[in-house]
Amino acid sequence: MYWIGLGAGDVHLNVSSPGWAKHAWSNFFTPWNAGSEVLIINQPRFSAKPLLDAMVRHQVTSFCAPPTVWRMLMLEDLSQWKLPLRELVGAGEPLNPEIIERVRGAWGVTLRDGFGQTETTAVVGNPPGQPVRPGSMGTRCPGTRWS
């Protein structure tokens, strides 16, 4: 909940394969603990326009996707899709500052980075409400110890 920023009443969409631990954290455990709804879109092959159309149809307020998906979304004019987005996150590797700026320009929400592993969940991230330094994955998440 901390890094993604989910809350009761959110409609959360996470793009990840069921084979990844991220699928469990972001599609089940975190939303259930936060009292959020989960939207799962089954696409045999990623396609930006149908995904964005579904996000509008289901009024998604929180969206998490890996950098590969964010780069594919950049091929579309995101401003054409009006969404009630409150939180946007990318996970896996730092996003280019240009992507963060384009998303902010289109939707008025700052896209925040984070990183974790199967064994750890999120260990670093840009938490909600904190300034984002483009190109940085943020600071360590609560409960993370460095030895």
N, CA and C atoms as a LAMMPS dump frame, in Angstrom:
ITEM: TIMESTEP
0
ITEM: NUMBER OF ATOMS
441
ITEM: BOX BOUNDS ff ff ff
-5.0000000000000000e+02 5.0000000000000000e+02
-5.0000000000000000e+02 5.0000000000000000e+02
-5.0000000000000000e+02 5.0000000000000000e+02
ITEM: ATOMS id mol type element x y z
1 1 1 N 0.831 -1.183 0
2 1 2 C 0 0 0
3 1 3 C 0.874 1.245 0
4 2 1 N 1.972 1.186 0.772
5 2 2 C 2.799 2.377 0.96
6 2 3 C 3.307 2.93 -0.367
7 3 1 N 4.001 2.113 -1.143
8 3 2 C 4.62 2.625 -2.36
9 3 3 C 3.589 2.921 -3.445
10 4 1 N 2.653 2.031 -3.665
11 4 2 C 1.663 2.254 -4.723
12 4 3 C 0.728 3.39 -4.346
13 5 1 N 0.4 3.508 -3.079
14 5 2 C -0.465 4.589 -2.635
15 5 3 C -1.946 4.272 -2.74
16 6 1 N -2.293 2.996 -2.715
17 6 2 C -3.696 2.596 -2.844
18 6 3 C -4.498 2.914 -1.593
19 7 1 N -5.788 3.15 -1.818
20 7 2 C -6.704 3.375 -0.717
21 7 3 C -8.064 2.793 -1.04
22 8 1 N -8.942 2.795 -0.06
23 8 2 C -10.309 2.293 -0.253
24 8 3 C -10.977 3.087 -1.369
25 9 1 N -11.661 2.371 -2.235
26 9 2 C -12.373 3.011 -3.333
27 9 3 C -11.576 3.14 -4.616
28 10 1 N -10.258 2.906 -4.572
29 10 2 C -9.461 2.96 -5.796
30 10 3 C -9.812 1.794 -6.708
31 11 1 N -9.662 2.017 -8.004
32 11 2 C -9.733 0.954 -9.004
33 11 3 C -8.313 0.833 -9.544
34 12 1 N -7.654 -0.278 -9.222
35 12 2 C -6.238 -0.455 -9.525
36 12 3 C -6.041 -1.434 -10.681
37 13 1 N -5.186 -1.031 -11.615
38 13 2 C -4.795 -1.895 -12.73
39 13 3 C -3.281 -2.042 -12.701
40 14 1 N -2.831 -3.278 -12.695
41 14 2 C -1.412 -3.599 -12.746
42 14 3 C -1.183 -4.473 -13.968
43 15 1 N -0.223 -4.092 -14.802
44 15 2 C 0.129 -4.896 -15.967
45 15 3 C 1.339 -5.75 -15.601
46 16 1 N 1.097 -7.033 -15.39
47 16 2 C 2.199 -7.968 -15.155
48 16 3 C 1.697 -9.382 -15.417
49 17 1 N 2.618 -10.219 -15.778
50 17 2 C 2.297 -11.615 -16.056
51 17 3 C 2.051 -12.364 -14.754
52 18 1 N 1.091 -13.302 -14.743
53 18 2 C 0.834 -14.082 -13.533
54 18 3 C 2.041 -14.876 -13.041
55 19 1 N 3.055 -15.044 -13.866
56 19 2 C 4.253 -15.751 -13.437
57 19 3 C 5.186 -14.911 -12.583
58 20 1 N 4.939 -13.63 -12.473
59 20 2 C 5.801 -12.726 -11.707
60 20 3 C 5.213 -12.484 -10.323
61 21 1 N 6.072 -12.362 -9.331
62 21 2 C 5.611 -12.042 -7.976
63 21 3 C 4.876 -10.704 -7.964
64 22 1 N 5.264 -9.781 -8.828
65 22 2 C 4.603 -8.462 -8.909
66 22 3 C 3.114 -8.617 -9.168
67 23 1 N 2.735 -9.645 -9.882
68 23 2 C 1.325 -9.904 -10.154
69 23 3 C 0.574 -10.144 -8.841
70 24 1 N 1.156 -10.926 -7.958
71 24 2 C 0.516 -11.21 -6.667
72 24 3 C 0.497 -9.983 -5.769
73 25 1 N 1.611 -9.241 -5.683
74 25 2 C 1.657 -8.071 -4.795
75 25 3 C 0.666 -7.016 -5.239
76 26 1 N 0.671 -6.738 -6.541
77 26 2 C -0.077 -5.579 -7.029
78 26 3 C -1.496 -5.906 -7.474
79 27 1 N -1.788 -7.167 -7.716
80 27 2 C -3.153 -7.528 -8.126
81 27 3 C -3.982 -8.108 -6.993
82 28 1 N -3.331 -8.582 -5.953
83 28 2 C -4.075 -9.232 -4.876
84 28 3 C -3.782 -8.636 -3.511
85 29 1 N -2.572 -8.859 -3.005
86 29 2 C -2.29 -8.54 -1.609
87 29 3 C -2.467 -7.059 -1.274
88 30 1 N -1.82 -6.178 -2.016
89 30 2 C -1.904 -4.752 -1.708
90 30 3 C -3.321 -4.215 -1.877
91 31 1 N -4 -4.463 -3.01
92 31 2 C -5.367 -3.941 -3.137
93 31 3 C -6.326 -4.495 -2.081
94 32 1 N -6.212 -5.763 -1.776
95 32 2 C -7.106 -6.337 -0.76
96 32 3 C -6.878 -5.678 0.59
97 33 1 N -5.614 -5.485 0.967
98 33 2 C -5.311 -4.833 2.235
99 33 3 C -5.801 -3.39 2.26
100 34 1 N -5.784 -2.732 1.115
101 34 2 C -6.185 -1.324 1.041
102 34 3 C -7.689 -1.153 0.848
103 35 1 N -8.403 -2.217 0.543
104 35 2 C -9.833 -2.1 0.257
105 35 3 C -10.113 -1.547 -1.131
106 36 1 N -9.202 -1.803 -2.065
107 36 2 C -9.33 -1.318 -3.436
108 36 3 C -9.917 -2.384 -4.349
109 37 1 N -10.488 -1.931 -5.432
110 37 2 C -10.923 -2.852 -6.49
111 37 3 C -9.721 -3.156 -7.376
112 38 1 N -9.742 -4.32 -8.012
113 38 2 C -8.684 -4.71 -8.934
114 38 3 C -9.292 -4.94 -10.305
115 39 1 N -8.68 -4.344 -11.301
116 39 2 C -9.072 -4.578 -12.689
117 39 3 C -7.965 -5.386 -13.337
118 40 1 N -8.318 -6.503 -13.938
119 40 2 C -7.344 -7.326 -14.658
120 40 3 C -7.781 -7.387 -16.115
121 41 1 N -6.88 -7.032 -16.993
122 41 2 C -7.137 -7.05 -18.432
123 41 3 C -6.341 -8.211 -19.018
124 42 1 N -7.02 -9.127 -19.677
125 42 2 C -6.353 -10.268 -20.286
126 42 3 C -6.075 -9.951 -21.75
127 43 1 N -4.807 -9.695 -22.058
128 43 2 C -4.392 -9.449 -23.429
129 43 3 C -3.332 -10.48 -23.804
130 44 1 N -3.603 -11.325 -24.789
131 44 2 C -2.583 -12.29 -25.206
132 44 3 C -1.294 -11.594 -25.649
133 45 1 N -1.435 -10.427 -26.244
134 45 2 C -0.293 -9.603 -26.662
135 45 3 C -0.649 -8.165 -26.323
136 46 1 N 0.266 -7.456 -25.694
137 46 2 C -0.028 -6.093 -25.254
138 46 3 C -0.452 -5.212 -26.424
139 47 1 N -1.506 -4.439 -26.197
140 47 2 C -1.974 -3.451 -27.163
141 47 3 C -2.442 -2.232 -26.385
142 48 1 N -1.834 -1.09 -26.649
143 48 2 C -2.075 0.115 -25.86
144 48 3 C -3.507 0.631 -25.951
145 49 1 N -4.042 0.772 -27.15
146 49 2 C -5.371 1.387 -27.295
147 49 3 C -6.47 0.614 -26.564
148 50 1 N -6.579 -0.708 -26.739
149 50 2 C -7.612 -1.426 -25.97
150 50 3 C -7.415 -1.319 -24.457
151 51 1 N -6.157 -1.304 -24.009
152 51 2 C -5.892 -1.158 -22.578
153 51 3 C -6.37 0.212 -22.097
154 52 1 N -6.021 1.258 -22.814
155 52 2 C -6.429 2.611 -22.437
156 52 3 C -7.948 2.769 -22.484
157 53 1 N -8.59 2.171 -23.484
158 53 2 C -10.059 2.216 -23.562
159 53 3 C -10.686 1.536 -22.341
160 54 1 N -10.133 0.394 -21.936
161 54 2 C -10.646 -0.316 -20.756
162 54 3 C -10.417 0.503 -19.491
163 55 1 N -9.297 1.203 -19.418
164 55 2 C -9.026 2.05 -18.259
165 55 3 C -10.077 3.151 -18.129
166 56 1 N -10.48 3.723 -19.25
167 56 2 C -11.531 4.752 -19.225
168 56 3 C -12.859 4.123 -18.835
169 57 1 N -13.2 3.011 -19.468
170 57 2 C -14.479 2.341 -19.225
171 57 3 C -14.65 1.963 -17.746
172 58 1 N -13.563 1.538 -17.112
173 58 2 C -13.625 1.08 -15.723
174 58 3 C -13.159 2.143 -14.721
175 59 1 N -12.859 3.347 -15.215
176 59 2 C -12.489 4.481 -14.368
177 59 3 C -11.337 4.163 -13.409
178 60 1 N -10.236 3.717 -13.984
179 60 2 C -9.047 3.359 -13.226
180 60 3 C -8.474 4.597 -12.523
181 61 1 N -8.174 4.447 -11.226
182 61 2 C -7.598 5.544 -10.446
183 61 3 C -6.129 5.308 -10.109
184 62 1 N -5.671 4.062 -10.238
185 62 2 C -4.295 3.705 -9.913
186 62 3 C -3.792 2.71 -10.955
187 63 1 N -2.607 2.984 -11.511
188 63 2 C -2.093 2.164 -12.603
189 63 3 C -0.61 1.903 -12.4
190 64 1 N -0.228 0.637 -12.494
191 64 2 C 1.165 0.216 -12.37
192 64 3 C 1.539 -0.598 -13.605
193 65 1 N 2.681 -0.269 -14.188
194 65 2 C 3.137 -1.01 -15.365
195 65 3 C 4.658 -0.981 -15.429
196 66 1 N 5.265 -1.987 -16.045
197 66 2 C 6.717 -1.989 -16.199
198 66 3 C 7.138 -0.966 -17.258
199 67 1 N 8.404 -0.549 -17.228
200 67 2 C 8.887 0.44 -18.185
201 67 3 C 8.632 0.074 -19.651
202 68 1 N 8.67 -1.197 -19.99
203 68 2 C 8.384 -1.596 -21.371
204 68 3 C 6.987 -1.163 -21.783
205 69 1 N 6.014 -1.343 -20.911
206 69 2 C 4.64 -0.922 -21.21
207 69 3 C 4.564 0.596 -21.296
208 70 1 N 5.217 1.309 -20.367
209 70 2 C 5.19 2.771 -20.426
210 70 3 C 5.792 3.269 -21.741
211 71 1 N 6.863 2.622 -22.217
212 71 2 C 7.454 3.041 -23.501
213 71 3 C 6.475 2.799 -24.658
214 72 1 N 5.724 1.705 -24.591
215 72 2 C 4.739 1.424 -25.644
216 72 3 C 3.566 2.409 -25.567
217 73 1 N 3.202 2.813 -24.368
218 73 2 C 2.128 3.801 -24.216
219 73 3 C 2.53 5.154 -24.805
220 74 1 N 3.822 5.441 -24.839
221 74 2 C 4.309 6.712 -25.384
222 74 3 C 4.044 6.841 -26.875
223 75 1 N 3.708 5.746 -27.536
224 75 2 C 3.391 5.787 -28.964
225 75 3 C 1.995 6.358 -29.212
226 76 1 N 1.217 6.506 -28.133
227 76 2 C -0.143 7.042 -28.226
228 76 3 C -0.175 8.461 -27.665
229 77 1 N -1.19 9.22 -28.069
230 77 2 C -1.432 10.541 -27.488
231 77 3 C -2.285 10.327 -26.24
232 78 1 N -1.639 10.178 -25.092
233 78 2 C -2.336 9.84 -23.857
234 78 3 C -3.414 10.848 -23.475
235 79 1 N -3.267 12.073 -23.92
236 79 2 C -4.263 13.094 -23.565
237 79 3 C -5.638 12.799 -24.161
238 80 1 N -5.715 11.877 -25.095
239 80 2 C -7.002 11.495 -25.693
240 80 3 C -7.841 10.631 -24.766
241 81 1 N -7.214 10.077 -23.729
242 81 2 C -7.913 9.22 -22.773
243 81 3 C -8.054 9.984 -21.454
244 82 1 N -9.269 10.351 -21.115
245 82 2 C -9.545 11.094 -19.881
246 82 3 C -9.806 10.107 -18.751
247 83 1 N -8.946 10.151 -17.752
248 83 2 C -9.004 9.187 -16.652
249 83 3 C -8.987 9.897 -15.301
250 84 1 N -9.625 9.292 -14.293
251 84 2 C -9.587 9.862 -12.94
252 84 3 C -8.368 9.386 -12.149
253 85 1 N -7.219 9.315 -12.795
254 85 2 C -6.015 8.771 -12.174
255 85 3 C -5.563 9.593 -10.976
256 86 1 N -5.145 8.871 -9.95
257 86 2 C -4.619 9.472 -8.733
258 86 3 C -3.173 9.048 -8.503
259 87 1 N -2.856 7.791 -8.845
260 87 2 C -1.506 7.244 -8.647
261 87 3 C -1.052 6.496 -9.896
262 88 1 N 0.214 6.724 -10.279
263 88 2 C 0.837 6.025 -11.397
264 88 3 C 2.216 5.559 -10.968
265 89 1 N 2.517 4.288 -11.208
266 89 2 C 3.83 3.776 -10.86
267 89 3 C 4.387 2.886 -11.967
268 90 1 N 5.703 2.861 -12.022
269 90 2 C 6.43 1.977 -12.916
270 90 3 C 7.364 1.136 -12.067
271 91 1 N 7.567 -0.109 -12.446
272 91 2 C 8.387 -0.99 -11.624
273 91 3 C 9.344 -1.784 -12.489
274 92 1 N 10.565 -1.912 -12.027
275 92 2 C 11.513 -2.791 -12.694
276 92 3 C 12.83 -2.137 -13.028
277 93 1 N 12.798 -0.924 -13.515
278 93 2 C 14.007 -0.182 -13.865
279 93 3 C 13.628 1.29 -13.901
280 94 1 N 14.599 2.191 -13.754
281 94 2 C 14.249 3.612 -13.78
282 94 3 C 13.651 4.029 -15.131
283 95 1 N 12.63 4.853 -15.058
284 95 2 C 12.016 5.383 -16.274
285 95 3 C 12.778 6.613 -16.765
286 96 1 N 12.781 6.818 -18.065
287 96 2 C 13.395 8.008 -18.635
288 96 3 C 12.639 9.247 -18.15
289 97 1 N 13.352 10.32 -17.83
290 97 2 C 12.673 11.555 -17.422
291 97 3 C 11.652 12.037 -18.458
292 98 1 N 11.916 11.785 -19.735
293 98 2 C 10.991 12.215 -20.797
294 98 3 C 9.64 11.515 -20.674
295 99 1 N 9.652 10.26 -20.301
296 99 2 C 8.389 9.526 -20.134
297 99 3 C 7.61 10.1 -18.96
298 100 1 N 8.286 10.351 -17.86
299 100 2 C 7.624 10.921 -16.685
300 100 3 C 6.982 12.259 -17.044
301 101 1 N 7.694 13.093 -17.79
302 101 2 C 7.163 14.401 -18.182
303 101 3 C 5.99 14.29 -19.16
304 102 1 N 6.086 13.392 -20.123
305 102 2 C 4.981 13.221 -21.084
306 102 3 C 3.724 12.739 -20.39
307 103 1 N 3.859 11.813 -19.451
308 103 2 C 2.7 11.312 -18.715
309 103 3 C 2.104 12.429 -17.864
310 104 1 N 2.945 13.184 -17.176
311 104 2 C 2.469 14.298 -16.359
312 104 3 C 1.742 15.328 -17.233
313 105 1 N 2.286 15.604 -18.408
314 105 2 C 1.663 16.56 -19.316
315 105 3 C 0.302 16.093 -19.825
316 106 1 N 0.17 14.801 -20.055
317 106 2 C -1.084 14.252 -20.589
318 106 3 C -2.15 14.067 -19.52
319 107 1 N -1.741 13.576 -18.334
320 107 2 C -2.72 13.186 -17.316
321 107 3 C -2.628 13.995 -16.027
322 108 1 N -1.615 14.85 -15.891
323 108 2 C -1.502 15.681 -14.701
324 108 3 C -1.122 14.936 -13.436
325 109 1 N -0.57 13.738 -13.584
326 109 2 C -0.157 12.915 -12.439
327 109 3 C 1.305 12.532 -12.644
328 110 1 N 2.084 12.572 -11.569
329 110 2 C 3.497 12.206 -11.659
330 110 3 C 3.661 10.696 -11.566
331 111 1 N 4.291 10.137 -12.557
332 111 2 C 4.609 8.712 -12.616
333 111 3 C 5.813 8.458 -11.711
334 112 1 N 5.647 7.525 -10.759
335 112 2 C 6.68 7.252 -9.767
336 112 3 C 7.296 5.878 -9.988
337 113 1 N 8.621 5.79 -9.819
338 113 2 C 9.356 4.536 -9.974
339 113 3 C 9.423 3.745 -8.684
340 114 1 N 9.694 2.449 -8.831
341 114 2 C 9.977 1.591 -7.695
342 114 3 C 10.658 0.324 -8.164
343 115 1 N 11.264 -0.371 -7.217
344 115 2 C 11.964 -1.603 -7.553
345 115 3 C 11.882 -2.577 -6.383
346 116 1 N 11.694 -3.835 -6.714
347 116 2 C 11.7 -4.898 -5.719
348 116 3 C 12.076 -6.197 -6.404
349 117 1 N 12.151 -7.244 -5.625
350 117 2 C 12.447 -8.563 -6.162
351 117 3 C 11.4 -9.54 -5.659
352 118 1 N 11.342 -10.692 -6.28
353 118 2 C 10.385 -11.715 -5.869
354 118 3 C 10.49 -11.98 -4.374
355 119 1 N 11.697 -12.051 -3.86
356 119 2 C 11.914 -12.398 -2.456
357 119 3 C 11.649 -11.25 -1.486
358 120 1 N 11.505 -10.027 -1.983
359 120 2 C 11.475 -8.877 -1.08
360 120 3 C 10.265 -7.963 -1.209
361 121 1 N 9.502 -8.038 -2.223
362 121 2 C 8.524 -7.012 -2.638
363 121 3 C 9.283 -5.715 -2.884
364 122 1 N 8.634 -4.559 -2.744
365 122 2 C 9.287 -3.275 -3.052
366 122 3 C 10.352 -2.954 -2.007
367 123 1 N 11.554 -2.625 -2.465
368 123 2 C 12.625 -2.237 -1.547
369 123 3 C 12.997 -0.764 -1.693
370 124 1 N 12.846 -0.203 -2.873
371 124 2 C 13.055 1.23 -3.083
372 124 3 C 11.899 1.759 -3.912
373 125 1 N 11.609 3.033 -3.745
374 125 2 C 10.543 3.634 -4.525
375 125 3 C 10.38 5.107 -4.22
376 126 1 N 9.628 5.761 -5.062
377 126 2 C 9.228 7.146 -4.858
378 126 3 C 7.829 7.107 -4.265
379 127 1 N 7.699 7.317 -2.954
380 127 2 C 6.389 7.2 -2.311
381 127 3 C 5.462 8.359 -2.676
382 128 1 N 4.168 8.157 -2.524
383 128 2 C 3.21 9.222 -2.803
384 128 3 C 3.519 10.474 -1.976
385 129 1 N 3.36 11.622 -2.603
386 129 2 C 3.525 12.887 -1.906
387 129 3 C 4.945 13.397 -1.797
388 130 1 N 5.925 12.598 -2.196
389 130 2 C 7.315 13.032 -2.145
390 130 3 C 7.752 13.5 -3.531
391 131 1 N 8.645 14.477 -3.601
392 131 2 C 9.135 14.914 -4.911
393 131 3 C 9.855 13.78 -5.636
394 132 1 N 9.644 13.692 -6.937
395 132 2 C 10.296 12.671 -7.756
396 132 3 C 11.501 13.292 -8.441
397 133 1 N 12.645 12.634 -8.282
398 133 2 C 13.836 13.02 -9.01
399 133 3 C 13.893 12.142 -10.253
400 134 1 N 13.57 12.683 -11.433
401 134 2 C 13.558 11.854 -12.644
402 134 3 C 14.868 11.079 -12.821
403 135 1 N 14.721 9.795 -13.125
404 135 2 C 15.876 8.925 -13.297
405 135 3 C 16.274 8.203 -12.028
406 136 1 N 15.633 8.548 -10.9
407 136 2 C 15.937 7.9 -9.629
408 136 3 C 14.767 7.015 -9.235
409 137 1 N 15.065 5.849 -8.713
410 137 2 C 13.999 4.955 -8.265
411 137 3 C 13.518 5.317 -6.872
412 138 1 N 14.097 6.333 -6.247
413 138 2 C 13.606 6.792 -4.962
414 138 3 C 14.479 6.373 -3.798
415 139 1 N 13.823 6.195 -2.654
416 139 2 C 14.511 5.855 -1.418
417 139 3 C 14.017 4.495 -0.93
418 140 1 N 14.693 3.955 0.07
419 140 2 C 14.279 2.638 0.552
420 140 3 C 12.897 2.717 1.183
421 141 1 N 12.149 1.666 1
422 141 2 C 10.797 1.583 1.531
423 141 3 C 10.848 1.201 3.013
424 142 1 N 9.831 1.579 3.792
425 142 2 C 9.807 1.21 5.199
426 142 3 C 9.929 -0.306 5.37
427 143 1 N 10.678 -0.703 6.377
428 143 2 C 10.881 -2.119 6.66
429 143 3 C 12.063 -2.714 5.934
430 144 1 N 12.687 -1.948 5.04
431 144 2 C 13.849 -2.44 4.295
432 144 3 C 15.1 -2.092 5.071
433 145 1 N 15.904 -3.104 5.342
434 145 2 C 17.174 -2.888 6.036
435 145 3 C 18.31 -3.164 5.07
436 146 1 N 19.322 -2.328 5.133
437 146 2 C 20.529 -2.541 4.338
438 146 3 C 21.599 -3.054 5.279
439 147 1 N 22.282 -4.122 4.896
440 147 2 C 23.349 -4.616 5.769
441 147 3 C 24.692 -4.285 5.209
